[in-house]
């Protein structure tokens, strides 16, 4: 990590409680400079990160230089942000949480990060992630466990765990995040922040795509308006647009929605009692706002879905194992046991497994869209339980045990990666232990506006902005 605070720039701890929109407004009005915002963000990281380990690489001098220069006149000019360590910012470390890439430096900047910079954000560091984003917790052997600011003995979720923990603890108001099976929504739920996974095709991803196009990019944030504004700033528009642009969404919608409601997962299992009670309470909240709540059942064949998703998920580790072996490296020296277990599982399947799985994705998509066509929104849990204790889903847990724990825990989010539907985790509930429980709302492809307008309404009805975890920079 490079040099820390310089000069006499004010620390301004009160900034920790402001969202990115409010921080940028201070710069626009001339009340603070972009450099002061960045210095304050650096100060908060230095204060809190030793307890959380959310930020795993910093480039403070690069950030200062950017803040002192001519920044783009975007909606977030001068606001500090983090790059998830699965993604690239030219000239900075990009480990993907793996010993295999411990010395890797990004030769280029990924499109979503360039879009964030064009919106005025100043990138100050990299956020913690599990190895290659392959787990729903964040505790890689290279980067070490990231702690949940609501309870430092628990996981912040994954794979954007560092991003969500940094936002929840006030280090930065918004953090870049990615989602290949729930990796925006899972940590948003665990950390009590807002997380929207956009529709397939909404955001330019460049050439790095997961099989079945199940990978997505956006952010986690403290406020709905930050996420909505960033989506407007970064979505494809004009000739590049795959979907009609969402545009600006600035508040609740007037239409009352038909909301499908289900607490069972795709395997027909109910979540833990505290999660079930929380989501039932959120359904009542929606009903009290005038929305129609309609009990529904998940339309999927759970076993067939899990098998198909696993094939797409494990194909990457199989490719990694082949590459490592080809390079003459010992796989166990550079790849984690979970990654190697996924590779072995994939390699034990017939050669046409991935092709058959991707073909099954088409059936899953058709069945899900047919189900969702009768509703405006679909409400489910994000996760089957509250945030787990650190270590319970570590990559070193015996493979069969970890496999069962992971797929029982993360059984609501992957469907929306396969189908390409937008889905969000909204922080509306906390259990008796003070742990956040997110609610997942999904809509048909291209309907982010419906979700964001509902999120604005829920944010007003049950505000979460002033709920701060025990570890907080302010």
Protein Blocks (a to p, Z undefined) as FASTA:
>chain_A
ZZddehjbdfklmlmmpcfklmmmmmmnopacfklmmmmmmmmmmmmmmmnomagcdcfk
lmmmmmmmccdddfkgoiacdddfkbccehiacekopaklmmgccfbdcfklmmmmmnop
acfbdcdddehhlacbdcdfklopaddfkbmkbcebjfklmmmmmmmnomambdcdddfb
opmmmmmmmnopacddddehkacgbjadcehilaccddddfbfklmmmmmmmmmcehjll
mbdcebjafbdcfbdcdddddfbdfkopacdfklmmmmmmmmmmmmmnopacdddddfbd
fklmmmmmmmmmmmmmmmmmmmmmmnopafklmpcfklmmmmmmmmmpcfklmmmmmmmm
mmmmmmmmmmmmmpmbdcddfbfbdcddehjlgckbcfklmmmmmmmmmmmlmmmmmnop
acddddfbccfkopacdddddddehilmmmmmmmmmmmmmmccklpccfbdfZZ
